[in-house]
Amino acid sequence: TGPTPNGDFEANIPGSSYDTLGDAKFIYLPENGVYDIKFEATDQGSFDFKIRKFENDLNTETILYKNVPLANTT
């Protein structure tokens, strides 16, 4: 689930969705799945990655990976 090389978006995980707000990107996934998350760098720099778990519309857990370094080959 996410952007494709031609600028469109795909949602190949049933029940998932992808959204953007400014520079932020959001992927919403069903809670009953097991997921592998992969990133592909297109430039050098860093990014923050946050995972939030919701139960009954309340944020019950947050994991933050801050300033993850990127290189063109990452």
Helices and strands as residue ranges (DSSP letters): E 2-3, E 9-10, E 17-21, E 24-28, E 45-55, E 58-70
